[in-house]
Amino acid sequence: MVIQLFKSKKSTPGFSYTSLLLILFVQLVALGCCYVFFLKHGYLPAPYVLDKNDTFMDFFHPLFWSIHEGRYSEWNSVYPSLNFILLKVINRLIGSGEQFADAFSLRDSERGFELVLLIIFFTLPLTAFFSDAWNLLSKLQRLLIYLIFVTSTPFLFCLERGNLIILTLPLIAHSYSKNGLPRAISIALMVNIKPYFLFLFLIYVFKRQWKELIQALTITGLLFFLSGIILLDSEFLLIFSNLITHSKATELFSVPELLSLPSSLTVFNRILDSVIFHDSHLPISLVFLSRLVLIINMGSLGLCAGILWLANKRISDNHLFAAIFIMLTNINCNIGGYSLIFYFALIPIFLRLKYSKYYLFILCILSLPLDFFILFKAPISSAYFSFLLGDHVFVNWEVGIGSFLRPSANLLLCWLLTFEVWKDFSSNYSIKHLKTDSLQNGT
């Protein structure tokens, strides 16, 4: 019955208006509950990060370092130079923040940067609708989807962090709706915003499009070096050593941070490994569980990649783009739960797939405020400064059911797409060989 809500009353595939309004209502109620919680306790509840003074700092840290030296040697940044160029422009337009001692002082200066951040976050998703891929939905459906997105848990989590991943939404929509040079430029821009978008080069690998791969790599490299030169930072090549260090760091995030909004099952492997490392007397079953989680996750991604490789050029762009982004959000917990916002830009793709209603149902699970259902709660002895309240508060560490359901649902998304690609590939393969046999038999 629940799945029936995702059948459109129109001739085109999509959400029904009933389901869109229902989802929006639930998320608005949850948003209201979150506001009431804040008025009562002075801080945002789960899944927002435990450090309540860290609000917007994924934006203000790079904003501060965009106009200061040492971003790669002192701060050990993993942001490519293009981010700092864009942020330097914002800094200069509003007013230089060079007089501030650190990023926290810059945030607290009340110079209007928060307003700029809000404008960026609420307008950039709208630009994704410029893609022709959205034309199969009515204007009202698109409006409701936008409202659902900006009230969804992944978006609000990303907003609270102020993460620059929001810059990639229009580029994602542009990359799958175009071919050739426009696609290569979009991917190059995404890689120069977040390096893990290098994963998107697999699009060319699975399609055996070697010339296009070289073109995309060349544009990406040129943009990387050009932005480093424009930034006038002689240390910008240190990003490579910083990325290696960052990828090897097993205790980069605390357990509360890891469980705030995970998108990958590897978060449980990371937590279990951390517990095992600090207590060698734990039962062997815990070690086995840690390895089992990793094997299930990586085995699922490996199976998906193998089928994509076998499908070769027979796979559709819709299947390929959906698979690559699903694999990306599942591959490592370091990517962060805000990567789930990618799926908003991919909705037109999911609508065109065979099992569209099932994909949309899973996307709703990823979007909904599941963290109000608390599974674990523990008081923190020391007080935190709450930026939003402007005062110190005592915080409870809470883990909601969403911390377990989201990574599980995200992996289920991978399984479902793998199954659809396999069915499509095996069906086409069988038809091709049937025609070949018929020609050989002269029938």
Secondary structure, 3 states (H helix, E strand, C coil): CCHHHHCCCCCCCCCCHHHHHHHHHHHHHHHHHHHHHHHHHCCCCCCCCCCCCCCCHHHHHHHHHCCCCCCCCCCCCCCCHHHHHHHHHHHHHHCCCCCCCCHHHHHCCCCCHHHHHHHHHHHHHHHHHHCHHHHHCCHHHHHHHHHHHHCCHHHHHHHHHCCHHHHHHHHHHHHHHCCHHHHHHHHHHHHCCCHHHHHHHHHHHHCCCHHHHHHHHHHHHHHHHHHHHHHCCCCHHHHHHHHHHHHHCCCCCCHHHHCCCCCCCHHHHHHHHHHHHHCCCCCHHHHHHHHHHHHHHHHHHHHHHHHHHHHHHHCCHHHHHHHHHHHHHHHCHHHCHHHHHHHHHCHHHHHCCCCHHHHHHHHHHHHCCHHHCEEEEEECCCCEEECCCCEEECCEEEEECHHHHHHHHHHHHHHHHHHHHHHHHHHHHHHHHHHHHHHHCCC
